Amino acid sequence: MAELGLNEHHQNEVVNYMRFARSKRGLRLKTVDSCFQDLKESRLAEETFTADEVADVLSGLQTVVHSEVESELIHTAHTNVLLLRQLFEQAERWYLKLRTDVSELENRELLEQVAEFEKAEFTSSRKKPIIDTAKPKLVPLNEGGTAELLNKEILRLQEENEKLKSRLKTIETQATNALDEKAMLERALQDLQLDKGKQEDLIKAQDLSDLENTVAALKSEFEKTLNNKTESEKSLEEHLVTAKHELLRVQGQLSLAEKELEKKFQQTAAYRNLKEMLTRKNDQIKELRRRLAKHEAED
């Protein structure tokens, strides 16, 4: 027996389709035969015909046969399209892409093989049990079960993967923005610290200038005292001690002023806001890095 190289199930499906095609072909052939029979009964009653009458008869017969054959060919093409549609729908449920080779439809060797297969299957001397062809079902299309659940799970995983990709992209954008903002805050803090240093240098310069003026005044007074020689050595020592104490006092005031300036600067709203913002951004960056690492591990 000729074989098509298919498994038993698919070969039975081919036999069912060939049985369907044979029945349709038989009906059309009967229609064509009836056209000739009608012509014999209606137009060939006379014994002699002229050439024009014969041409007219043949022309009418040609029109009728042409219409019947054309209708059969169109119907066959459309049924083949519906058959391919069923196969393609079943393949798409399994995420398969079928490919057809139209050139193989003209392969004479394969056509002869199909003809031998049909002859072996439908010969009158070897009748086979008729396979039930009433509304055959394609399992992935009309039934649920494992295949349907698998398809749903694949779709769910694909949607979840797209959502994770979107979330990862959003987190990466937030992390980049947070890093940029942190860098900007660090630069602002550095600028503020530089301004603070300049202010401290200015205050120190002013205190030093006052101290120098005080020392100069004491020195002038001391020189004046020496030049005038009107005061005693005791008074001179007292002045020196007083000047020393004054110098120590001024230095203490300068130290206190520096500490007070540092304290006031730390109590300013700008300093606190910058410090709080920098702390908050550091915490956000740590959280974003932790979430980013978690999502990368899940992917």
C-alpha positions as a Markdown table, in Angstrom:
| # | Residue | x | y | z |
|---|---|---|---|---|
| 1 | Met | 0.0 | 0.0 | 0.0 |
| 2 | Ala | 1.3 | 3.5 | -0.9 |
| 3 | Glu | 2.2 | 5.6 | 2.1 |
| 4 | Leu | 2.6 | 9.4 | 2.5 |
| 5 | Gly | 5.2 | 9.4 | 5.2 |
| 6 | Leu | 2.7 | 10.5 | 7.9 |
| 7 | Asn | 1.7 | 8.9 | 11.2 |
| 8 | Glu | -1.5 | 7.0 | 11.5 |
| 9 | His | -3.6 | 9.9 | 12.8 |
| 10 | His | -2.5 | 12.3 | 10.1 |
| 11 | Gln | -2.9 | 9.7 | 7.4 |
| 12 | Asn | -6.5 | 9.1 | 8.5 |
| 13 | Glu | -7.1 | 12.9 | 8.4 |
| 14 | Val | -5.7 | 12.9 | 4.8 |
| 15 | Val | -8.0 | 10.0 | 3.9 |
| 16 | Asn | -11.0 | 11.9 | 5.3 |
| 17 | Tyr | -10.2 | 14.9 | 3.2 |
| 18 | Met | -9.7 | 12.8 | 0.1 |
| 19 | Arg | -13.1 | 11.2 | 0.7 |
| 20 | Phe | -14.7 | 14.6 | 1.0 |
| 21 | Ala | -12.9 | 15.8 | -2.2 |
| 22 | Arg | -14.0 | 12.6 | -4.1 |
| 23 | Ser | -17.6 | 13.1 | -3.1 |
| 24 | Lys | -17.6 | 16.7 | -4.3 |
| 25 | Arg | -15.8 | 15.7 | -7.5 |
| 26 | Gly | -18.4 | 13.0 | -8.2 |
| 27 | Leu | -21.2 | 15.5 | -7.7 |
| 28 | Arg | -19.6 | 17.9 | -10.1 |
| 29 | Leu | -19.0 | 15.2 | -12.7 |
| 30 | Lys | -22.6 | 14.2 | -12.5 |
| 31 | Thr | -23.6 | 17.8 | -13.1 |
| 32 | Val | -21.4 | 17.9 | -16.2 |
| 33 | Asp | -22.9 | 14.6 | -17.4 |
| 34 | Ser | -26.3 | 16.0 | -16.9 |
| 35 | Cys | -25.4 | 19.0 | -19.0 |
| 36 | Phe | -24.6 | 16.7 | -21.9 |
| 37 | Gln | -27.7 | 14.6 | -21.3 |
| 38 | Asp | -29.9 | 17.6 | -21.3 |
| 39 | Leu | -28.3 | 18.7 | -24.5 |
| 40 | Lys | -29.0 | 15.4 | -26.1 |
| 41 | Glu | -32.6 | 15.4 | -25.0 |
| 42 | Ser | -33.4 | 18.9 | -25.8 |
| 43 | Arg | -31.3 | 19.9 | -28.9 |
| 44 | Leu | -30.5 | 16.6 | -30.7 |
| 45 | Ala | -34.0 | 15.5 | -31.5 |
| 46 | Glu | -33.6 | 16.3 | -35.2 |
| 47 | Glu | -31.6 | 14.1 | -37.7 |
| 48 | Thr | -29.7 | 16.8 | -39.5 |
| 49 | Phe | -28.1 | 20.1 | -38.4 |
| 50 | Thr | -26.4 | 22.9 | -40.2 |
| 51 | Ala | -23.0 | 24.1 | -39.3 |
| 52 | Asp | -24.3 | 27.2 | -37.5 |
| 53 | Glu | -26.7 | 25.1 | -35.5 |
| 54 | Val | -23.9 | 22.7 | -34.4 |
| 55 | Ala | -21.8 | 25.7 | -33.5 |
| 56 | Asp | -24.6 | 27.2 | -31.5 |
| 57 | Val | -25.2 | 23.9 | -29.6 |
| 58 | Leu | -21.5 | 23.5 | -28.8 |
| 59 | Ser | -21.3 | 27.1 | -27.7 |
| 60 | Gly | -24.2 | 26.7 | -25.3 |
| 61 | Leu | -22.7 | 23.4 | -24.0 |
| 62 | Gln | -19.3 | 25.1 | -23.6 |
| 63 | Thr | -20.8 | 27.9 | -21.5 |
| 64 | Val | -22.6 | 25.6 | -19.2 |
| 65 | Val | -19.6 | 23.2 | -18.7 |
| 66 | His | -17.3 | 26.2 | -18.3 |
| 67 | Ser | -19.5 | 27.6 | -15.5 |
| 68 | Glu | -19.8 | 24.3 | -13.7 |
| 69 | Val | -16.0 | 23.6 | -13.9 |
| 70 | Glu | -15.2 | 27.1 | -12.8 |
| 71 | Ser | -17.6 | 26.9 | -9.9 |
| 72 | Glu | -16.0 | 23.6 | -8.8 |
| 73 | Leu | -12.4 | 24.9 | -9.0 |
| 74 | Ile | -13.4 | 28.0 | -7.0 |
| 75 | His | -15.1 | 25.9 | -4.4 |
| 76 | Thr | -12.1 | 23.5 | -4.2 |
| 77 | Ala | -9.7 | 26.5 | -3.7 |
| 78 | His | -11.9 | 27.9 | -0.9 |
| 79 | Thr | -12.2 | 24.6 | 0.9 |
| 80 | Asn | -8.4 | 24.2 | 0.8 |
| 81 | Val | -8.1 | 27.7 | 2.3 |
| 82 | Leu | -10.4 | 26.7 | 5.1 |
| 83 | Leu | -8.4 | 23.5 | 5.7 |
| 84 | Leu | -5.2 | 25.5 | 5.9 |
| 85 | Arg | -6.9 | 28.0 | 8.2 |
| 86 | Gln | -7.7 | 25.2 | 10.7 |
| 87 | Leu | -4.1 | 23.9 | 10.6 |
| 88 | Phe | -2.6 | 27.4 | 11.1 |
| 89 | Glu | -4.9 | 28.3 | 14.0 |
| 90 | Gln | -4.0 | 25.0 | 15.7 |
| 91 | Ala | -0.2 | 25.8 | 15.1 |
| 92 | Glu | -0.6 | 29.4 | 16.5 |
| 93 | Arg | -2.0 | 28.1 | 19.7 |
| 94 | Trp | 1.3 | 26.3 | 20.2 |
| 95 | Tyr | 3.3 | 29.3 | 19.0 |
| 96 | Leu | 4.4 | 27.5 | 15.9 |
| 97 | Lys | 4.9 | 29.1 | 12.4 |
| 98 | Leu | 4.1 | 26.7 | 9.6 |
| 99 | Arg | 5.6 | 27.2 | 6.1 |
| 100 | Thr | 4.2 | 26.0 | 2.8 |
| 101 | Asp | 6.1 | 25.4 | -0.4 |
| 102 | Val | 3.8 | 26.1 | -3.4 |
| 103 | Ser | 6.4 | 24.7 | -5.8 |
| 104 | Glu | 5.9 | 21.2 | -4.4 |
| 105 | Leu | 2.3 | 21.3 | -5.6 |
| 106 | Glu | 3.5 | 20.8 | -9.1 |
| 107 | Asn | 5.9 | 17.9 | -8.2 |
| 108 | Arg | 4.9 | 15.2 | -10.6 |
| 109 | Glu | 6.5 | 12.4 | -8.5 |
| 110 | Leu | 4.6 | 13.5 | -5.4 |
| 111 | Leu | 1.4 | 13.8 | -7.3 |
| 112 | Glu | 1.8 | 10.3 | -8.7 |
| 113 | Gln | 2.4 | 9.1 | -5.1 |
| 114 | Val | -0.8 | 10.7 | -3.9 |
| 115 | Ala | -2.7 | 9.2 | -6.9 |
| 116 | Glu | -1.4 | 5.7 | -5.9 |
| 117 | Phe | -2.3 | 6.3 | -2.3 |
| 118 | Glu | -5.9 | 7.4 | -3.3 |
| 119 | Lys | -6.2 | 4.4 | -5.6 |
| 120 | Ala | -5.0 | 2.0 | -2.9 |
| 121 | Glu | -7.3 | 3.5 | -0.3 |
| 122 | Phe | -10.5 | 3.8 | -2.4 |
| 123 | Thr | -10.3 | 0.7 | -4.6 |
| 124 | Ser | -13.5 | -1.2 | -4.7 |
| 125 | Ser | -11.8 | -4.5 | -3.9 |
| 126 | Arg | -10.4 | -3.3 | -0.6 |
| 127 | Lys | -13.1 | -1.6 | 1.4 |
| 128 | Lys | -11.9 | -0.1 | 4.6 |
| 129 | Pro | -14.0 | 0.9 | 7.7 |
| 130 | Ile | -15.3 | 4.4 | 7.3 |
| 131 | Ile | -13.6 | 6.8 | 9.7 |
| 132 | Asp | -16.0 | 9.0 | 11.6 |
| 133 | Thr | -15.8 | 12.5 | 10.0 |
| 134 | Ala | -18.6 | 14.2 | 11.8 |
| 135 | Lys | -17.4 | 17.5 | 13.1 |
| 136 | Pro | -13.7 | 16.5 | 13.9 |
| 137 | Lys | -12.3 | 18.7 | 16.6 |
| 138 | Leu | -8.8 | 20.2 | 16.9 |
| 139 | Val | -7.9 | 19.7 | 20.5 |
| 140 | Pro | -6.1 | 23.0 | 21.1 |
| 141 | Leu | -9.0 | 24.9 | 19.6 |
| 142 | Asn | -12.1 | 23.3 | 21.1 |
| 143 | Glu | -10.9 | 21.6 | 24.3 |
| 144 | Gly | -9.1 | 22.9 | 27.4 |
| 145 | Gly | -6.8 | 20.9 | 29.5 |
| 146 | Thr | -3.0 | 21.0 | 29.8 |
| 147 | Ala | -2.4 | 22.8 | 26.5 |
| 148 | Glu | -4.8 | 25.6 | 27.3 |
| 149 | Leu | -3.3 | 26.1 | 30.8 |
| 150 | Leu | 0.2 | 26.1 | 29.3 |
| 151 | Asn | -0.8 | 28.8 | 26.8 |
| 152 | Lys | -2.3 | 30.9 | 29.5 |
| 153 | Glu | 0.8 | 30.5 | 31.7 |
| 154 | Ile | 3.0 | 31.5 | 28.8 |
| 155 | Leu | 0.9 | 34.7 | 28.2 |
| 156 | Arg | 0.9 | 35.5 | 31.9 |
| 157 | Leu | 4.7 | 35.1 | 32.1 |
| 158 | Gln | 5.2 | 37.3 | 29.1 |
| 159 | Glu | 3.0 | 40.0 | 30.5 |
| 160 | Glu | 4.8 | 39.8 | 33.9 |
| 161 | Asn | 8.1 | 40.0 | 32.1 |
| 162 | Glu | 7.1 | 43.2 | 30.3 |
| 163 | Lys | 5.9 | 44.7 | 33.6 |
| 164 | Leu | 9.2 | 43.8 | 35.3 |
| 165 | Lys | 11.1 | 45.4 | 32.4 |
| 166 | Ser | 9.1 | 48.5 | 32.7 |
| 167 | Arg | 9.6 | 48.7 | 36.5 |
| 168 | Leu | 13.3 | 48.1 | 36.1 |
| 169 | Lys | 13.6 | 50.9 | 33.6 |
| 170 | Thr | 11.6 | 53.2 | 36.0 |
| 171 | Ile | 13.9 | 52.3 | 38.9 |
| 172 | Glu | 17.0 | 52.9 | 36.8 |
| 173 | Thr | 15.7 | 56.3 | 35.9 |
| 174 | Gln | 14.9 | 57.1 | 39.5 |
| 175 | Ala | 18.4 | 55.9 | 40.6 |
| 176 | Thr | 20.1 | 58.1 | 37.9 |
| 177 | Asn | 18.0 | 61.1 | 38.9 |
| 178 | Ala | 18.8 | 60.5 | 42.6 |
| 179 | Leu | 22.6 | 60.3 | 41.9 |
| 180 | Asp | 22.4 | 63.5 | 39.9 |
| 181 | Glu | 20.6 | 65.3 | 42.7 |
| 182 | Lys | 23.0 | 63.9 | 45.2 |
| 183 | Ala | 26.0 | 65.3 | 43.2 |
| 184 | Met | 24.2 | 68.6 | 42.9 |
| 185 | Leu | 23.6 | 68.8 | 46.7 |
| 186 | Glu | 27.3 | 67.8 | 47.4 |
| 187 | Arg | 28.5 | 70.6 | 45.2 |
| 188 | Ala | 26.1 | 73.1 | 46.9 |
| 189 | Leu | 27.4 | 71.9 | 50.3 |
| 190 | Gln | 31.0 | 72.4 | 49.2 |
| 191 | Asp | 30.2 | 75.9 | 47.9 |
| 192 | Leu | 28.5 | 76.7 | 51.3 |
| 193 | Gln | 31.5 | 75.4 | 53.2 |
| 194 | Leu | 33.8 | 77.5 | 51.0 |
| 195 | Asp | 31.6 | 80.6 | 51.8 |
| 196 | Lys | 31.8 | 79.7 | 55.5 |
| 197 | Gly | 35.6 | 79.5 | 55.3 |
| 198 | Lys | 35.7 | 82.9 | 53.7 |
| 199 | Gln | 33.6 | 84.4 | 56.4 |
| 200 | Glu | 35.7 | 82.8 | 59.1 |
| 201 | Asp | 38.9 | 84.2 | 57.5 |
| 202 | Leu | 37.2 | 87.6 | 57.3 |
| 203 | Ile | 36.3 | 87.5 | 61.0 |
| 204 | Lys | 39.8 | 86.3 | 62.0 |
| 205 | Ala | 41.3 | 89.1 | 59.9 |
| 206 | Gln | 39.1 | 91.7 | 61.6 |
| 207 | Asp | 39.9 | 90.4 | 65.1 |
| 208 | Leu | 43.6 | 90.2 | 64.3 |
| 209 | Ser | 43.5 | 93.8 | 63.0 |
| 210 | Asp | 41.8 | 94.9 | 66.3 |
| 211 | Leu | 44.4 | 92.9 | 68.3 |
| 212 | Glu | 47.2 | 94.5 | 66.3 |
| 213 | Asn | 45.7 | 98.0 | 66.9 |
| 214 | Thr | 45.5 | 97.2 | 70.6 |
| 215 | Val | 49.0 | 96.0 | 70.8 |
| 216 | Ala | 50.2 | 99.0 | 68.8 |
| 217 | Ala | 48.3 | 101.3 | 71.2 |
| 218 | Leu | 49.9 | 99.5 | 74.2 |
| 219 | Lys | 53.2 | 99.6 | 72.6 |
| 220 | Ser | 52.8 | 103.3 | 71.9 |
| 221 | Glu | 51.7 | 103.9 | 75.4 |
| 222 | Phe | 54.6 | 101.8 | 76.7 |
| 223 | Glu | 57.1 | 103.7 | 74.5 |
| 224 | Lys | 55.5 | 106.9 | 75.7 |
| 225 | Thr | 55.9 | 105.8 | 79.3 |
| 226 | Leu | 59.5 | 104.9 | 78.7 |
| 227 | Asn | 60.2 | 108.1 | 76.9 |
| 228 | Asn | 58.6 | 110.3 | 79.5 |
| 229 | Lys | 60.0 | 108.3 | 82.4 |
| 230 | Thr | 57.2 | 109.6 | 84.6 |
| 231 | Glu | 56.0 | 106.3 | 85.9 |
| 232 | Ser | 57.8 | 103.8 | 88.0 |
| 233 | Glu | 58.8 | 100.3 | 87.0 |
| 234 | Lys | 55.9 | 99.0 | 89.0 |
| 235 | Ser | 53.5 | 100.9 | 86.9 |
| 236 | Leu | 55.3 | 99.7 | 83.8 |
| 237 | Glu | 55.0 | 96.1 | 84.9 |
| 238 | Glu | 51.3 | 96.5 | 85.7 |
| 239 | His | 50.8 | 97.9 | 82.3 |
| 240 | Leu | 52.6 | 94.9 | 80.8 |
| 241 | Val | 50.6 | 92.5 | 82.8 |
| 242 | Thr | 47.4 | 94.3 | 81.8 |
| 243 | Ala | 48.4 | 94.2 | 78.2 |
| 244 | Lys | 49.1 | 90.5 | 78.5 |
| 245 | His | 45.8 | 89.9 | 80.1 |
| 246 | Glu | 44.1 | 91.9 | 77.5 |
| 247 | Leu | 45.9 | 89.9 | 74.8 |
| 248 | Leu | 44.7 | 86.7 | 76.4 |
| 249 | Arg | 41.2 | 88.0 | 76.7 |
| 250 | Val | 41.1 | 89.1 | 73.1 |
| 251 | Gln | 42.4 | 85.7 | 72.1 |
| 252 | Gly | 39.7 | 84.0 | 74.2 |
| 253 | Gln | 37.1 | 86.2 | 72.7 |
| 254 | Leu | 38.4 | 85.3 | 69.2 |
| 255 | Ser | 38.2 | 81.6 | 70.1 |
| 256 | Leu | 34.7 | 82.1 | 71.5 |
| 257 | Ala | 33.7 | 84.1 | 68.4 |
| 258 | Glu | 34.9 | 81.3 | 66.1 |
| 259 | Lys | 33.0 | 78.7 | 68.1 |
| 260 | Glu | 29.9 | 80.9 | 68.2 |
| 261 | Leu | 30.2 | 81.4 | 64.4 |
| 262 | Glu | 30.5 | 77.7 | 63.9 |
| 263 | Lys | 27.4 | 77.0 | 66.1 |
| 264 | Lys | 25.4 | 79.7 | 64.4 |
| 265 | Phe | 26.3 | 78.4 | 61.0 |
| 266 | Gln | 25.2 | 74.9 | 61.9 |
| 267 | Gln | 21.9 | 76.3 | 63.2 |
| 268 | Thr | 21.1 | 78.1 | 60.0 |
| 269 | Ala | 18.1 | 76.8 | 58.0 |
| 270 | Ala | 20.1 | 76.4 | 54.8 |
| 271 | Tyr | 22.7 | 74.2 | 56.5 |
| 272 | Arg | 20.1 | 72.0 | 58.2 |
| 273 | Asn | 18.0 | 71.7 | 55.0 |
| 274 | Leu | 21.1 | 70.7 | 52.9 |
| 275 | Lys | 22.1 | 68.2 | 55.5 |
| 276 | Glu | 18.6 | 66.7 | 55.8 |
| 277 | Met | 18.3 | 66.6 | 52.0 |
| 278 | Leu | 21.7 | 64.9 | 51.6 |
| 279 | Thr | 20.8 | 62.4 | 54.3 |
| 280 | Arg | 17.4 | 61.7 | 52.7 |
| 281 | Lys | 18.9 | 61.2 | 49.3 |
| 282 | Asn | 21.6 | 58.8 | 50.6 |
| 283 | Asp | 18.8 | 56.7 | 52.1 |
| 284 | Gln | 16.8 | 56.8 | 48.9 |
| 285 | Ile | 19.9 | 55.8 | 46.9 |
| 286 | Lys | 20.5 | 52.9 | 49.3 |
| 287 | Glu | 16.9 | 51.8 | 48.9 |
| 288 | Leu | 16.9 | 52.1 | 45.1 |
| 289 | Arg | 20.2 | 50.1 | 44.9 |
| 290 | Arg | 18.7 | 47.4 | 47.1 |
| 291 | Arg | 15.5 | 47.2 | 45.0 |
| 292 | Leu | 17.6 | 47.3 | 41.7 |
| 293 | Ala | 19.7 | 44.4 | 42.9 |
| 294 | Lys | 16.6 | 42.5 | 43.9 |
| 295 | His | 14.9 | 42.9 | 40.5 |
| 296 | Glu | 18.1 | 42.0 | 38.6 |
| 297 | Ala | 18.3 | 38.8 | 40.7 |
| 298 | Glu | 14.7 | 38.0 | 39.8 |
| 299 | Asp | 15.3 | 38.6 | 36.1 |
